[in-house]
Amino acid sequence: MYLAENWKNYEIIDCSAGEKLERWGDYMLIRPDPQVIWDTPHAHKGWKHPNGHYHRSNKGGGSWEFFDLPESWSIRYESLGLTFNLKPFQFKHTGLFPEQAANWEWFSGIIKDSISGGRKKLPKILNLFAYTGGATVAAAKAGAHVTHVDASKGMVAWAKENAAASGLAEAPIRYLVDDCVKFVEREIRRGNKYDAIIMDPPSYGRGPKGEIWKIEEKIHPLIKLCAQLLAEEPLFFLVNSYTTGLAPSVLTYLIDTELKNYPGKTISDEVGLPVTSSSLVLPCGAAGRREFI
């Protein structure tokens, strides 16, 4: 399992009965998690005195209940020197998926090694479904030129805030509000190439003009398209998935099928976060990683 174990300002304190108790900096939140199907005692005091609790509705969706929680705050990922602005918003989210730190660490090392190895130009990284820019700021901090693409104008604005908070306001990051598939198709026609591609697609979503995205139907065609954007000697290719129906072995097969002409090795595994109160690791989806030789 790819384990995000270097956090100091975030932790899953406990998880039970469909919910997880988390510490985000100075604040504790209770949020639902479909993976937590066991029921254990709520021993930690945070279960009774959280700063925020997202209640799932029987009719779908849900709502927040707040107890002395600011509208926004920030936490720092010290390992890579990154700062992220947080705020609770719809669908239980806070604006950050902390388990992705496992992937940030992995590709940051590859980027830094390529630069120290004498690369003449900054590595060009394409980040698709880039959300609030966790991977974007990690890649930029490592020294890459990043193209950040997301269909939500609000998420792109949030990503810019995270870059500024991480000291990257002037970093070579290109922000685009666009449908990811259509952007890739245009980049192919333009003849543009990238040294690495990151994609973190939702299980289901809509583009800026209502385009429907279902990962089971769209992920293979998108990987096939992205293969045409890779430079002659690329660095890495990363596909992250939160869909429980896509096993790590499926990600490996998809990536290997379309990138077989490039020398390298694909390793896919679950992504997880350690639980402080136990020896448990909470699974948070899967990641398919290909590093090129």
Phi, psi and omega in degrees: 000140173279112189254125176272086190247007183260008180289138172250329185257008176218144173200150165270111182285316183200163175209138185192147171052045175083006182225159175233141177259117186239151171248119177249091185068243181267003188237145179249132180236148170247123180226151178288151175213120185294342179284339186273084183257008177261165181230111180234162182300140177273075187282327184288140183297339180298334178297327181267339184226062177279166173272340178201145182221119177267119181261123177286137178267145177293342181265005183103149181072211181166194182205157179270146168237124187250144177225095178058052177241129179291163179295329178206155176202179183226154172228159184241137172260094190297326185305324181244001179072042183245145177236137183234134176273133184240150170198135179289132177217190190307155177060036170070358188279162177242353182101007180208139173251096189296337178295341181290351176302331177298321177285323178302316181298318183298305186282336175298320177297320179295315180298312181298319179296322181292324180287315179292340179279002174103015177301130185284328181242155176300137176300137178263120183245134174253121179247109182260146187054051195281350171057228183268012167089024177303308180291327180299310182290327177295316180292319179294320179297327180285345176118011183267160168268123189243135169255116187256118184235127175209149183282346184261121178298321180295321179291323178294320177297319178297320178299320177297321178297318179295322178297315179297318180296333180267011180076025186240026181300328181257009181292156180285078178240127177256119183259132181224130171266107188198159170288126189297318181295315180294324177296315179299318179299320179291322178296325176296315180295327180284344181081018180284148181230154180229148180279341178201153179229133176241133173222137183227065189288148175285162175294322179212140179192177178229142177282179183296340179247022177088009180298132183270134178241123171236120191299322181296332181268331192255341189292319180294312176302325180291318177299320179298318177294315183295332178301333181282350181263353184285141176292171182298323179234077184286169181262306183201167178218126185231127174238122177250143181220133175263356183282118184295338180285346179262100180290156177306324180296329177292317177299317178301314182296316180300313183291314181296324180298317185269341182246023184296339181280353178255130177293133180164183182223134178256129174232123179242147181200170173292153173250135185215164177237133178290149177255121188299320187282355182209181176271008183288147168242123182277120178289139184228044181099201183217159178225135174254120183242128172239122175252128185271145182267000000 
